[in-house]
Structures are given as C-alpha cells and as structure tokens.
Amino acid sequence: MKRRGRFLLGLLAGCCFNLQANSLEPNNRGLELNESYPERYTVRKGDTLWDISAHFLKSPWLWPTLWQANRQIANPHLIYPGDVLRLIWVDGQPRLVKEESDKVVRLSPRVRTDSAVATIPLASMLNFVDSHSVMSPAVFEQASYILGDQQGREAMVKDSSVYVRGQLTPGTVYGVYRPGKMLTDRFSHAELGQKAALVGTLLAGKQRGYQVTEARVSSMKQEMRQGDKVLPLTMAGGIAAFHYPRPGPALDQGYVLAMGTEGSVTGRHGVVFINKGHADGIRAGDLYAVMKPGPGVYDVTPGSFGRLRYADSAGAYLRTSGRPEQLPAEAIARIMVFKVNSQTSAALVLDNSELVQTHYPLGHVRDVEFGS
C-alpha cells in the first residue's frame, strides 16, 4: 500500500482548528449525524473540510473528531479531489476514513499538482481584507487625500504621478480608500463605523510644498479619483493567520448589518458585517447561525370573511387593526467571524440553504436546526 506521510491540511489544518473538538460540546456528547448523511462521499474540487463535514454532521465545527478514526495516528492523511470517503463506526461513534484504490499503482516518485482540500476558504477572507474595511469616520476626517495630477484629470492613471494633501513618508506604500455608507445599529441607532473600499495603492515620493506630497500610482483595483483618502495600509488591519471555529457567545439583538461588498444579499463564501465586535465579546472563529425571519400573518376571524393574509400583502385596514402574528424564524446559513473591530465584525458564510440578506438576525448554532 502506498504510504502518504502527509498531515491533514499540513500546517494549516493543525493550526487553524482546535483538535480538542469534544471540549466545544457540553458534557462531551457524541457526534450527531444529519438525517440524510451519505455512506460515501467523493471529494470534489472546491470542497473544504467544513463542506465535507456538513454533509455528515449537524455540527460541522466538530470535524476533527469525525476524522480521528485511528487514535494511534496523530493526524489523518491529506485528501484530494477524487478521493472517496467512507463512514465507519468506532466504539459506537461515526468516523470518516479514506478508501484506498484497488488499482495497482506504480511505485515511482511523483508530485501531485492538484491542491489538498483546505479547511475553510481562506482565499475568500484574504480577498475581502485586501479590498474592504470598516473604519471610524474620524479616521477619514483626518486622513490625507488625493488633490489631482499634473494633467488635470479627475480620475488617476496607473504609474502616473499624483499629488496628495498631507505629509507622507517617502518610499512607503499607502492605501487609497473610498469611504462608503455609514453603518448604524437599527436598535440603538449608534454609528458603528463607515465602510470603505481599497481602490489602489500609492508609493510616496518627495515633498512638493507645504502639506503636499508627490506619489506614484502603484496599483489600482478600481478607478482612483480626486478626494480619495490616503492611509497607511495597516490602518485597515489584518486577519489572524489561524482560526479556531467554535460557537460564539450569545448575542442580544445581533444581526447582519451589511454585506462585505455592494448589494444586500450574498451566498456561500460571501462576506457579511455583523453589528457586534470586541465590545460584545466577539472573537475570530466565533460561529453563528443566520436566521430568516418568518413572515407575519393576519389571522382574520370568520366575522371578517375568514381570510388569512400575509403582512406584506395586507391592505390598509388590516395594517391599522393590529400587529400580525410572526411565524418562526429558520436557520438558513452558518457564518464564521474572522475579523473583529470595536463595534462590528466581518464574517464568512460557510454554508447556506438560501441567500443571506441584510437585517437577518443571528442565532446560536447549537440552538437551531440548519437545513441544507
């Protein structure tokens, strides 16, 4: 049998997830399988360990326990697209193992060109952090900004020289940000921060007068304009290199505040902002369920023609006669926080059965049944 002396996910898997998964569940309960779990699963390109575990487990953050089929082995082998995984039972508990091929394999050195399955889509998070952030309005008020260029253009051109209002450090790369809308909590009405998009970078050059610095446009993600804010790239902050997914603390009036990009909906591997941050005890790796609110229903009595009406299609009479009965909310997605600010956090949609929308409330992942 060909031996693969490789660790599951290599260094990334060993560091990204807490292998003491049982400690995340109260009373060290056994793993709970989905009602329609498969006996076998063929790994597909684009799968993550979260995706695979979600086919089997109600709590996919406990994937390390599902994979510990052989206790004497510190880590299972890497898995790749095309590998077939089979569910077995060890001491009454479900475990996943990789089926070995019956084909005769030539034992000669070779290097796999495909990539091993990752734990979570790290690239999605890195791409977001490299393009979007939430900052205090005061940061933008005090920031340097683009005055224009020698040609009198409103939109800048890559590799051209531009002039910036402010003193920049020569030889330093700065980020150019375009402030977006203010994020306001729908319950407290407090201002939580201002969305911003990174539109490009500048390489600072010489001082060309009082509070004027010449710079070169070193990169552009989108059109760079007069008035765009110039800040050190570290102002937007980064993300942790490793994450330890676990159910987050209970939140009071937590909800999806905004999408990570433009628009009001997103799906799998999209990014959302939530209205909670460091001040609420949020940590990178916290997991939450996104709940789709149930529709409101006016339950009209027989004396009023015995009709039932959904609130969004009810007439003016019903709308003024009382409050509709709210049907129960259902979990439609699971998200993992990966970047935490003071009052907001960015989270990645790990899986979803419907599109996530702004204003959808958050629930505890242990308290809800997630339907795929």
N, C-alpha and C positions, 0 to 999 in steps of 0.2 A: 504494500500500500504506500502510495506516495505521501510523504510527510510534508506538511506545510508548517514550518516553525515560525509562524507569524501570529501576532496577537490580534484579537478582535479590535478593529479600528486603529491598531497600532497605538501610538502615544495618545492620539485624540480621544479614543474611547476610554482608555484607562483614566484620563484626567477629566473628561467632560462630564461624566456621570458618576454619581455616588454608587459604588458597587455594593454598599451595605443597604440594599434596597429594602429589605424587610423592616429596617428601622423607620421607614417612612409610613408604614401602615400600623395603626394601633393594634396592640395585642398580637403582633406578628402573625396575622391571618394568612391563610393560604391564598394563592393566586386565583382570581375569578375569571373564568373564560367567557368570551362572548357566546351568545346562544347559537350563532351560526358560524362558529370558528371552523376553518378548514383543517383537514387532516394533514395536507401537504400544501406547500406554497413555493412557487418558483419565483425567485428574486428577479425583479425587473429593473432595467436601467432607470435611474431617478429615484428608486426606493431609498428610504432611510431606515435605520433601526426602529425609529418611532413608528413609521408607516407599517413595517412588518409586524411589530408587536401589537399594533392597534387592530390588526386582523384577528388576533387571538385573545387579547386581554381587554378587560373593561378598564383597567388602569395601566395604560401602556408605559407610564413612567417607571413601572417595576420591571422593565425588560431585562435588567441584569440577572434577576432571579430566574426568569424564564430560560435564559441561556446557560445557566450553570448546571448542565446535565452531568458533567463529570467533576465531582468535588475535588478529585486529586489533581486536576489541571487548573492552574491559576486563571487562565483565560482561554476561551474557545478560539477557534481559528477565524481568520478573516473570511468574509463571504463576499461573493461577487455576483453580478447579474448572470442569470442562468443557473445558479446553484439551486438545488431543491432542498427545502427544509421540511422536516417531518416532526410531528408532535408525538412525544412518547410520555410515559408516566414513570416517575421515580419516587418511590416511597409515598405513592398516592398523590404526588404533585406533578403538574404538567411541566415538561421541559422541551425545548427545541433542539434538534440535532440536524446536522447536515448529512444528507445521504451521499455516500460515496458512489461514484460511477462504476458500472460493471465493465466499462470499456478497458482494453489493455492500453496503458499509457507508456510511451517510450520514455525511459528514464534518462533524459539528457537535460542539461542546464537550459533554462529559458526564463524569460522575464515577461510577466503579464503586462499588457499595455492598457487593459481596462482598469478602472479605479474600483477599489473596495467600497462597499456600502458605508456611507457615513452615518453618524448618529442622528444629527439634525442638519438641515440645510444651512450650514454656516455662511455659505456664499450669499444667501439672501439677506442675512443680517449685516454682513460686511458691506454689501452694496448699498443698503439703506443708510448705514452710518456714514458712508463716504459721500452721501448726497443730501441727507436731511437731518434736521435737528430742531430742538425747541430751546429757545433762549429767553432770558429776561428782556423786556423792552428797553430797560436801562442800558443793556449792552449795546444795542443798536444806536441808541441816542448818543452814546459817547464814542462810537466807532468811527474810524477813518472811512472815506468813501471816494469813489472814482469821480474826478472832475471832468475828464474827457481826454481827447488825444490831439495831436498837432493838426490833424486833418479836419477837425471839427465834426467828427462823427458821433452820433448818439449811441450807436452800437459798436463795440470794440472788435478788433480783428486779432486772431491768434498770432503770436510772435511780434505784434506791434508794441510800440511804446505808448504808455498812458500816464496820466498824472493823477496823483492821489492826494487828497486833502488829509494831511497828518504826517507825522514823523515815523517812518518805517526803518527797520534795521537792514542796512544793505546786505545783500546776499541771502536773505531769508525769504522762504516761500510763504505766502499768505493765502488764505481762502477768501474768495469773493462770494458773499451771501446776498440773497434777495429775501427780505422779510416778507412773510405771508400774513395770514389772518391771526388775530389774537384768539387764544383758546380760553374760554370762560366756562367755569363749572356751572352746570344747569341747575344745581341745587343751592349752592352757596353764593353763586354769581361772582365768585372771586376770579380774578385774572390769573391763569395758571402759567402762562408763557406764550411766546409767539413762535409760530412755525417759520422755518427758514429753509431755503434750498441752496445748496452749494452749486453755484453756476460756473465756477472755474477757479484758477489759481493765478497769482502774480508773483514774479520774482522781483523783490525790491532792489532798486538801484540807488542813484545819487540823490541827495537833497538838492532841489532846484529852486529854493526860495523859502521864505518863512512858511512853515507848515505845508510844504508841497514836496512830494517825493516822486521821482520818476520810477516807473516799474515796467516790466515786460510781461505781456500776457503769455504765461507758460502753458496753460491748458484751459480748455473750455468744454463744459458739459452741455451748456445751452447758451443762448445769446447773452452777452455781458453788456450792461448798459451804464450810462451815466447815473450816478447816485447809488449804485450797488455798494453794499457795505464791505469793508476790507478788515478782516480779523485774523489773528493767529489761528492756524488750523487746530491747535489744541483747545481752542475755546469751545468747540463743539463737543469735545470729549470723545472717548472711545468706548469699546466694549470689552468685557472680560474675555480672556483667551479661552477660558473653560467655563462650563456651566454645569450646575448640579440640579436638574429638574426635580421639583417636589411640589406638592400642593401648597399654595401660598396662604397667608393668614386671611381670616375672614375680613371682608371689607364692608363698610357701611356706605351704601349708595355709590358703589363702584360701577363704572360703565365705560363703553367705548367712546372716547372723546372725539377722535378724528382718525382719518386714515393717514398712513405714513406718507402717502403721495396725494395727488389731487383726486377728487371724487369722494363718494360717500359709501362705497362698497368695496369689499375685497374678498379673496378666497384663500386657498391653501398656499402657504409660504408668502402671503402678503403680510404687511406690517401695519399695526394699528397703534395709536396712542390711547392710553387709559388715564383717567383723572386721578390717579394715585401715584405717590412716589416715596422718597425716603421718609418724608414726614409721616407716612402711614405705615411704615414698617415693611415696605416692599423691597425685595432683593432680586438680583438677577437670578433666573432659574425658577422663579415662582410660577406655578401653573394655575390657570383659571378656566372655567367654562364660560362661554359666551351664550347668553340666553336670548332666544327670540320671544318677545312678549306675545302673549295670546291676544287675540282680537277682543274688543269689547262687544257685548251683545245686549240689546234691549229686549228683555223678556216681557212682552206685552200681554196683558191679561185678556181673556176672552171677550170682556166688555169693550175692548178696543180692537175688535176684529180678529183677535187671536193670532196676530202676526209676530214673528221674530225678526229682528233687524240687527245686522252688524252696525256698529257705531259709525264706521266710515261711510256708510251709505244711508244712514238715518236722516230723516227730514228734520226741519227746524223744530217741529212740535216735540219730537222725542228728545232732541238735544237740550231743550229747555225744561223737560219734565223731570229729569233726574239723571243720575250717573248710571252708565251701563255696567253690567256685570263683566268683570275681566276674566277671560279664560286663562288657564295656567300657562306659564312660560315653558319653553322646551329648550334643552341644550342643543345648539347647532354647530358648535366649534369649540376647540380647545386651543388656548394660546399660552405661550411661554414668554415671560418678561426677560429681556436681555440687556436693556439699557435703562437706568433709573436716574431721573432728575429729582429735584426737590419736591415738586408737586405733580409731576407727570412721569409716565414711563412708556417706553416703546416695547411692544410685544409682537412675537411672530406667531402667525396662525399655523399650527402644526397639522391640524386636520379639520375638516368641516363637512357638514352634510348640506348646508345652504350657505349663501353668501352672508358675510358679516357686514352689518350696517352700523353707521354711527348711532349713538344713543342706546344701543342694545346693552342691557345690564349684564354684570358679571356674577357668576355663581361659583361656589366651591366645587372643585372637580370630584370630590368624594361624595357629594350630596346629590348628584344628578345622574341620570341615565343618558349616555350620549348615544344618539342614533346615527349610523353611517349610511 
